[in-house]
Amino acid sequence: MSILSESGSLQPLSHTSIRDRKEIPNIAVFLKRTGLEFLQIIFGARAEGCLKYHSDITQSEIQISDIHAVDLTAVGTRPAIIAVRGPLSWQGQGLGGGAVEGRDTKTGNTTFNDLLTGSVAFSCISREGIEAEQIAHIVFNSFKFFRPILQQYGYFSIKSLNVGAESLIEQEGSDDKTTVVPVYITAQIQDRWTLSEKTSRVLQKIIIDHMCNV
């Protein structure tokens, strides 16, 4: 998806943070971070006592974070949504299947434009099975119904949504049991970049030099 600028030229869809509208050039980071920020806003709008999210973990009724930033001690005391990014794949669209959008005859620069398909798993965790299912239901419906809003921030499309099976996790040596219900989101993100003729010539020289020295 591209947008039409005031000059009438096509511009790529920008990838921005929902929270501060700053550009996120890394597609892998964008896919997961935007999903987390989106869910933090959704749960932040809920009433007190109804799984309301606060940025202050000591006040929050639910933890929503990346797998690398999760507070494991907090998971045992309150529900959580933990994000884990899956594979990111290249589609190879455009001219010749090489994602080529076009070449500027004046500068020799080549512009590439492609759609990357990536997935994120949001594990909805609670000590109560019904609560874990309810959290997963909210996550699933939020991505389904607010899809047009997410597209404004850089999601090209949401290809699929799936709620996985409920699973029970038992901690060894403890009577505590935790229920996990995963929600899988698969989305397409536009990736657009330009290769300058100067860079191309430098790369060719490096390759030629390497071949000559082998």
Summary of the structure (lengths in Angstrom):
residues: 214
radius of gyration: 21.7
end to end distance: 44.2
largest distance: 70.7
contacts: 608
relative contact order: 0.15
helix: 30%
strand: 36%
